[in-house]
Structures are given as C-alpha cells and as structure tokens.
Amino acid sequence: MTTRHSQYRDSGESDTRTALDMWMDYYKTVMEQGLEVMHRGTEMAFQTPTGMPGWDSFETWMDAYQSRLNPSEKLDNQTLRNMYDAWVHAWAESMERWMSTPEFVAKSGQDLEHFSEFQEKTGTMMNQYWETLHLASARDLHEVFHKLYLMDRKLDDMDKRLRQMMTLMEQNTSKPTGTTKKKSSST
Amino acid sequence: MTNTFQDMFNLQRDLLEEHFKTMQRFQKGFHLHRNWQPKVSQTPHQVVLEEGKIRLLHYRSPQGTRFSPPLLIVFSLINRSYILDLKPGKSIVEKMLEAGFDVYLIDWGVPGRSDQFLTLDDYINRFMLRVIQFILDHAQVPSISMLGYCMGGTMAAMFTSLYPELVKNLMLMAAPIDFEDKNGLLYLWSDKDHFNVEKLVKAMGNIPPWFLQSAFTLTKPMQNTVDKYVKFYDKMEDTQFVDDFLTLEYWLNDNIPLSGQVYKQFVEDCFHENLLVQNKLYLNQHPVNLNEIRCPVLSIVAEHDHLVPPSSSLAIESVIASKDHQVICFPSGHIGLSVSSKAMKQLWPQVSDWLAERSAALTSATRRM
C-alpha cells in the first residue's frame, strides 16, 4: 500500500516544499509584476534618458541620501547594528525581569498545574474507554512496566549478591593452604 | 532628469526590491535550517558495552594512550551526549584523545515509557556502577578519571561520594551542586510553592522533550528566539559559520525525554530542598555525603552560564574533603564550554594538562596502541 506521503515523493516533487515556498512563489509573481509596472511607469512618466541606469540600487540610493545629510546625521551599518543590539538588549532585559517576578512564577505554576490536571483527566478518560472495550489501557501497561522495572531491579540485586559471594569464595579459596594444614595436623 | 517624484518612485521601488531580496534570503535560510543533516560524532569509536538502552563508547587515541587511568565522560540525562563529540575540531573527546587519554563515554539512550520508573538511584548505583566496573576490567585499572557535564556532573559527584575508591580524578563541568542560588530563572520557576512536580510527573509519565526545551529557551527569550537567527541571517554566506551554527541547532533540537521519577527526585531533592550540598540526600537509603570526595577535583565553570550559575558549581569547594581543588572560570556560556572555538583552543588544553599532572604517564613498554 502506498501512502499519500510516498505518492508525493514518487511524483518527483521535492518533499521539502513547504507552505512558505508556495507563498514565496505567489509573492514573487506579485512582486515581479508590481516592480515591472512600477519600472515602466517610472520610465514613462519621467523618460529616463538612455545610458542612465533605470533604477538605482538600494545602496546607491542610500549613498545619495546620506551625501545630502550632515556628517553628524549620517547612518552607517554600525549605527544600525548598535540600534538593533540596544533593541534586543532592552527587550531581553524587560522580558527576563518580567519572567522573574513572583506573579509570573505563580501564574506559570498555576497554568502548568491546570495543564497537568487536563492531561490526567484525558488519560483517565482514555483508560475508561479502552477498559470498556476490554482492551489493555495505558494504566495496564503502566502496571506491567512497573512490574518489569521491579523485576529488573531484583535481578540486578541478585547479580550483585552473586558477585559478592563469588568474590568471597575466591578469597577463601586463595587462603586455605594454612587451614587445611592445620586440619590435617589435628587429624 | 530626476525630480522629487522620481526620487520617491525610485525609493519605493528600491525598498520593495530590497524587501524582496530579504524574503528570498529568509527562504534560503529557512531551507538550510530545515534540511541540514550534519555529521555528528565522527571520532572513531567502539561500542564496548550495551545494556538495555545504555551504550558505552570507547575512543582510542590513534597516537596511543599516554596516560592512565582512562577518562569516563558522563553527560546529562536531558540531552544527547554527542555534543561532546559534535564534529571534528569541536570535540572534547578529540581534545582528550590528542592529549593522550583513553576516553569512554556513556550514551544513556532514549528513555521510553517503560523507563519512567527509573530513579537517580538506578542511574548511579546500578548503571554507572556497572559501567565503571566494566571499564575497570576492560582497561585493567583500579580506578578511573571522571568528567561530568551539567546534570552529568552532579551525578558524577554523587557517584564519587558513594564510591570514592573507584574515582581517581574528578572534573565537574558546569555541574549544579548548590540549588539555593535564586539568580537563575530555572531556579525561580521550580520554586516549590508554585511548581507541583508530582502532579506533572503523574500526568506525563516521562518528561517530554518539548517541556524542558521550552523552559531552556525561555531562560534567554530574545537571544534564543530572535537574536541568534538574525546573526545566522547576517552570516549566511560564511559556510563555516553556517555549518557550526546548524550543527549546534541540530543538537539543540534533538532532545530526548527524561525519566519522570528522575525528574521528580531531582526537582524535589535538589531544587526544592537543596539536600545535596547539605549532605542530606539519600539514594535508596545510601546517604550521599560529598565530604567523602577526597580525590583531586577540577571545577570548570562558565562565567556567563545562565542555566547553572557559577556559584552553584563552586559551592562544592566548601563541602568536599579533597585538598586538591582547582577552579577554571572560562568566559563563555553553558554550551560554549563544550563547543566554542575559544574553549577548544584555550580551555581544553588547560583541562588536559590538569588531568595529565594527576595521571600516571605510561612508559613505551606499558603504552597501549
């Protein structure tokens, strides 16, 4: 049986295509058409002379813009970077402060408790459902797992004791020359 | 011929173009992030012990082992251990092999539903003990050196206090010991008045990866959700940066569940009651007395660690009996200790020197290839 997923793959399409890609395709078409219209419109309206670049790049425009500013007003990459860093820092600081307030701690604890209750109730309902159908529920599996765990622990304990006994036996068998001599002399 | 209107049109068109380029770049970054399949854990190794889900990996230096005893690395139970051997050039295992140590690494595996009852006692008194007894036989040594990272460090400290004769040197890397420090957000959020861990564990069984992952992400909300992706976007042309960034991202998102009982015990005994540093913690009736640690101890702490504040790790100094305790405070974050290029160049040579000074140098006759 072929699943829908494998059919998708078999069709030769990339399986990494996402909603973002589809959206980008649509966006690209709209943008290209829009830019084309704008480009034509600008040319028609202002009759850009031939030989002159139709539209300046962002950097060229930025340079031209900056050349009109006073030196003290000029924006460079570092200034923008510093502005961004300050923005991130301010947000980080305020969020961390907020998350360390007793109110936030109490509220998140409360939410988590509600979530746990909901999760537990869902579990109980599911157990009842499976038990009504006379099938093994999560509760049954839970019990089996617990018994297996206890058995595993007991086996480990037995193994440990066996090893201790073997070590003791080895120690005793390495000693006995003296004791056997004593025994034989006494007999 | 230009005028104000044309300027305006040009500006609008350029801005749209720039915006379009940005979107395309964003799409490229999204694809890279989604489809990156890094090659992790590349250092050649052998699986020398496999018991249930636990595997013991053995790494041997191609140049031959120069020091004894071998080093066992114990990682936390909440992430996968390949962060310690992330990729060539960013691997603690590789660094220790280069320094001439035989390295063993415990891979705890992925706990399933049947493992929800496992406790810290199981992990320490059963699994770690069995693994270490195996290493003693395998390497023919009476004791080993141990390096514990994060929660693995706490477990290594617990093990050493229970079996001091089996550990020759102990290195604790960003290991939480004292949980009284309320500077970290994790410590605040696990406050016993507001965090009902018993209810959570009862409802969930094992603690799912998304729960811990989101808690860790929220400790640095802006950095983890905005800033790091902006930096990635900025440096998308730098292949080396992209590889490093996405390999680390792959590890960060490759989380595993944590046994519910371990989590409950850790939160209740450590975060709520802070029993470990007071020597009041019991593992199945065995008291964990940190005062039993007499071997040389090295504490490696990260100066900017937001998960385990340095003061939490350094508290060990006041409770252990060891007279040889050294601290390396490195200017990095919690994960930076194990993956940053700076740590690889500056920190790990220092650590291996510390360990080499406290290990026996093997002569050419005793050296194992």
Boltz contact constraints between the chains, C-beta under 6 A:
constraints:
  - contact:
      token1: [A, 16]
      token2: [B, 35]
      max_distance: 6.0
  - contact:
      token1: [A, 20]
      token2: [B, 30]
      max_distance: 6.0
  - contact:
      token1: [A, 24]
      token2: [B, 27]
      max_distance: 6.0
  - contact:
      token1: [A, 31]
      token2: [B, 20]
      max_distance: 6.0
  - contact:
      token1: [A, 38]
      token2: [B, 13]
      max_distance: 6.0
  - contact:
      token1: [A, 42]
      token2: [B, 9]
      max_distance: 6.0
  - contact:
      token1: [A, 46]
      token2: [B, 6]
      max_distance: 6.0
  - contact:
      token1: [A, 55]
      token2: [B, 10]
      max_distance: 6.0
  - contact:
      token1: [A, 55]
      token2: [B, 13]
      max_distance: 6.0
  - contact:
      token1: [A, 56]
      token2: [B, 10]
      max_distance: 6.0
  - contact:
      token1: [A, 58]
      token2: [B, 14]
      max_distance: 6.0
  - contact:
      token1: [A, 58]
      token2: [B, 18]
      max_distance: 6.0
  - contact:
      token1: [A, 61]
      token2: [B, 14]
      max_distance: 6.0
  - contact:
      token1: [A, 88]
      token2: [B, 222]
      max_distance: 6.0
  - contact:
      token1: [A, 88]
      token2: [B, 227]
      max_distance: 6.0
  - contact:
      token1: [A, 91]
      token2: [B, 222]
      max_distance: 6.0
  - contact:
      token1: [A, 92]
      token2: [B, 222]
      max_distance: 6.0
  - contact:
      token1: [A, 95]
      token2: [B, 221]
      max_distance: 6.0
  - contact:
      token1: [A, 100]
      token2: [B, 188]
      max_distance: 6.0
  - contact:
      token1: [A, 105]
      token2: [B, 188]
      max_distance: 6.0
  - contact:
      token1: [A, 105]
      token2: [B, 191]
      max_distance: 6.0
  - contact:
      token1: [A, 105]
      token2: [B, 194]
      max_distance: 6.0
  - contact:
      token1: [A, 106]
      token2: [B, 194]
      max_distance: 6.0
  - contact:
      token1: [A, 109]
      token2: [B, 194]
      max_distance: 6.0
  - contact:
      token1: [A, 109]
      token2: [B, 195]
      max_distance: 6.0
  - contact:
      token1: [A, 113]
      token2: [B, 196]
      max_distance: 6.0
  - contact:
      token1: [A, 116]
      token2: [B, 199]
      max_distance: 6.0
  - contact:
      token1: [A, 116]
      token2: [B, 200]
      max_distance: 6.0
  - contact:
      token1: [A, 116]
      token2: [B, 203]
      max_distance: 6.0
  - contact:
      token1: [A, 119]
      token2: [B, 203]
      max_distance: 6.0
  - contact:
      token1: [A, 120]
      token2: [B, 203]
      max_distance: 6.0
  - contact:
      token1: [A, 145]
      token2: [B, 114]
      max_distance: 6.0
  - contact:
      token1: [A, 146]
      token2: [B, 117]
      max_distance: 6.0
  - contact:
      token1: [A, 149]
      token2: [B, 117]
      max_distance: 6.0
  - contact:
      token1: [A, 156]
      token2: [B, 126]
      max_distance: 6.0
